[in-house]
Amino acid sequence: MDPSATTMGLVSELPPIPINTIDGSSTTIRTFQLTVNDVSVELSSLGASITKVLLPDYSESENTPKKSSRDDVVLSYVTPEDQYNDGNKPFFGAIVGRVANRIKGGQFQLAQTKKTSDGNVVEEVELYQLDKNNGPNHLHGGVDGFWRRNWTADVIDNAIQFTLVSPDGDQGYPGGVQVTAIYSLSSIKRKGSSDGAKLSLEMRASLLPGEAKSTPIALAQHSYFNLSSHSSEKRILEHTLHLPNCARFTPLDRTSIPTREVQRVDCSEAKAMNFLEEKTLADALIQYGEEKVGLEHRSAANNVHRVMSAHATGTDGVAEYVAKTLKNGGAPGANLDGDSPYGFDHNYAISPSDDQTDSMPSPDDKRVYLAAVLSHPPTCRSIRVLTTAPGVQLYTSNYLDGTNPPPHLCKGGSGYFQWQGICLETQTFPDSIYPCAIPESCDEFGKGRCFVLRPGEEEYIHVVIGKKLKWWIPKIRSSWKILVGPSTVPNMALYKAPSLMTAHKVEKITALRRAEEQRVSELSRYSQQSRWLSNCAEKESTVDQVREANLKARQDAEEQQRKLLLEKQEARQREIASKELERRMVTEIHRQKTEQEKREREMQRICETSEELKELERKLKTAYVNKERAAQHQEAMLIRMLENDREQAIEEKMEYDRQLDIQRQEEREQHRRRNLTAQKQVLQKQMLAREEQNEKLKEEASRDKKMIDDIIAKINQEDDLDQEARRKKVEETRSLVAQFQNERRLHEEAIEKQQRQQEAEIQAYNEMMEQRNLKEEAEKKRADEGKKRRWKKVVEETQNQTQSKEEYDTLRNMLWEEELEAKQKKEEEEAIERRLKQKEDMMRENKAQIAAKKEMLAKMEQEEKELVNRMLQKFAQDEEDESQKEENRRLFKQRFMAEANQQRIERNILIQQEKEREIKEQEALRRREEQKERVIEEAKRLLLAKHAAQLKGFLPKV
């Protein structure tokens, strides 16, 4: 049993606020105040927003809060007019939709029910393109989402109901939807403690009556809370956060789109995301900087310290300090770009089971679960958020930079900076629109999918209530953590928490905590040194394991990088295709608009330049004058019957004016007729000029014919001269052939005479060689006989066996001399053989020369025959060439005549085309005149119809 009692708060409407928008229009914003105990909440119909939440300070005593020191704990604009004109880009306090959070690429697919031609009902998946108002993605319903609309407001049973109708096609979403948001504030009483308060928000959505299209719906309340004060110098860094039922979160890519994985927060890679136990946001952001940004502990802590002490130090420019990521990006696997603000902006899955290993609830589960507990120890203020949604987005206002919105538009005029507020947005998961219904046994991400309103099915309900509140007791812990995420839950429980601690006790406990932290850090350093020594001892045995692990990690990182690159390429291609489609549509619309404007300008020009319309307008003006004067005349007759003379004068004046107008009209008509006569005369002059031009063309054609005849005569004369020259050339060629034959005969006779002389010389040479051979044979015979005698004598002398050595030597010398002579004789014989051989060679050469002479004679005869044949062929070729030239001249003459005829025909065709063009121009001019007359007649008819009811009997006749 809950020992608390609930009492509804008071509802009062504040004075309406008229605003002037930037586009020049005006509207009225209704504002309301909900009050219970010491808590008050102000609401605005602009975006169904929470603009102010006043909470007392409970730090002095549990039962006696500081009523004089109430603080506004939500970030907002000074006035609704500032909120509307500035655009409310941070979505301060508003309800966002039609689909809260991000949609990847601004695209989603959804199945729609359609009827075929044969009456069957089928489902077709269609692609819808939305605005991209957050980089490459769609955020919180688009550039003109629910948060920029002025909702209809009503007071119903101590609650404020806001209603909005979103038509089909609004911001690109299909189907018409009616959305309702009901705010209520009630008190909570508990024994032994001061009163608290519960702010509830119930959001409903349903399709409009008769709507046949399905549509996704996911609403969220986007208030920024700072329980110290909306302008607190410490920002939200002294707050504590507890997400008792959020054991899982959805990791993001670099554009803050979920990767469709659901990861536990108690794993080693996500320690910074773990809020299962209460933590301060300062320590949580330090851990986030170490784990996700890749900073050292000292740098991360320094960032948090500088942000927290920015206003307190008073240093120039310190208030603008922004904690950013490294320029080269975050840690490996983090979804952070380089040199950008960091902090929490993540979606947590709500797992209500006591055992955090259990799965998430079904999407159809409408029970209320505790999503988050946000506390501020110095003021003992606390907020518990309970919801029916499957997730909660934690966002720590990372991108507030003091300039958007400008400081003078913020409450207090101080400006809002990084980590100034925290959003706890209960919601369905981001980018979770499934095209068709999926089974309940789907993956964990599918259980947090976006709700889809379908024709004939149940409506969308999103509730936040304050059941089973657990009173917050301040706890001092050594680690604070933050979750970043968009809060889509519209119902939040705001209450004070009892505390028995004073500020002095808090400072004392803080000092003890710091001492304990120092001791723990020393033990941690000692433990790290011990682990390092142990690792060094085991290093040699684990080298292979480390290498394998590094290789696997590198491969995983490369695969993840490849997937990211493919996703970026696909997104870029989709964006390029979308831009091309938009460009084509804009071009087509612009073309159609230009054509329509051109037609309208032409009609306007015709009407403006029409003398008849001007004349009709003047007649209408005269008719109005006449009517007015007639009315005045009638009134004067009723008032003063004695003014008949004056009325007669007025009638005469009117008649005079009418006659004058008729006379002027006749003059204008005569002027118009004179203009038409002048135009006809100009056309007749143009026709005469064209006839003169045709006569000139005919004269040119006759001159061209005469010139062609002269050219043909000249060509015939040149042909006669060519034939005479060719005949002379043939006679010269024949005389040359006869001369050549005579020379050839004399040459043959000289050759025969030379051959006879050569034969005589050869015969004399042969006789001389025979005589020389006989003489050599006789000398050889005598030498042989002498040699025989000498040899015989030597033999005889040897037989005598001379004993004297001298005789022997003499004999030996004689033998040597004889051998020498024999050798010389042999050489002479060899010389004779060589001469004989030379003679034979010379004889063969003579025979070869004779054969060559015969061959040369035969060749000369052959050449003579070939020359004769060539001459004959040349004569035949010349005759053929002559006939070919004759044929060419004839063909040239024919072509020339044909070209001349063709030119005459073309000239006639051009003349005919010119005449046809003139006829067409006259016809077009006539049609334009007829069109102009029709337009003028239609304009006159409309003008008369417009004034017929007013002028009645005074309507001029046309």
Secondary structure, DSSP 4 states (H G I P E B T S, - for coil): ----EEEE-EEEEPPPEEEE-TTS-EEEE-EEEEEETTEEEEEETBTTEEEEEEEEE-SS-SSS-EEEEEEE-B--BSSHHHHHHH--TT-TTEEE-SB-SEEGGGEEEEEEEEE-TTS-EEEEEEEEE----BTTBEETT-TT-GGGSB-EEEE-SSEEEEEEEE-TTGGG--S-EEEEEEEEEEEEE-TTS--EEEEEEEEEEEEPTT----EEEB-EEE--B-SS-TT-TTTTTT-EEE-TT--EEE-B-TTS-B-S--EETTSGGGGGG--SS-EEHHHHHHHHIIIII---HHHHHHHHHHHHTHHHH--TTGGG---B--TT-SSTT----TT-B---EEEEE---SSSTTSPPPPTT----EEEEEEEETTTTEEEEEEESSSEEEEE--TT--SSSS-GGGBGGG----TTS-BEEEEESPTT---SS---TTS-TGGGGPPEEE-TTSPPEEEEE---S---------S------B------BEEEE------HHHHHHHHHHHHHHHHHHHHHHHHHHHHHHHHHHHHTGGGHHHHHHHHHHHHHHHHHHHHHHHHHHHHHHHHHHHHHHHHHHHHHHHHHHHHHHHHHHHHHHHHHHH-HHHHHHHHHHHHHHHHHHHHHHHHHHHHH-TT-HHHHHHHHHHHHHHHHHHHHHHHHHHHHHHHHHHHHHHHHHHHHHHHHHHHHHHHHHHHHHHHHHHHHHHHHHHHHHHHHHHHHHHHHHHHHHHHHHHHHHHHHHHHHHHHHHHHHHHHHHHHHHHHHHHHHHHHHHHHHHHHHHHHHHHHHHHHHTT---HHHHHHHHHHHHHHHHHHHHHHHHHHHHHHHHHHHHHHHHHHHHHHHHHHHHHHHHHHHHHHHHHHHHHHHHHHHHHHHHHHHHHHHHHHHHHHHHHHHHHHHHHHHHHHHHHHHHHHHHHHHHHHHHHHHHHHHHHHHHHHHHHHHGGGPPP-
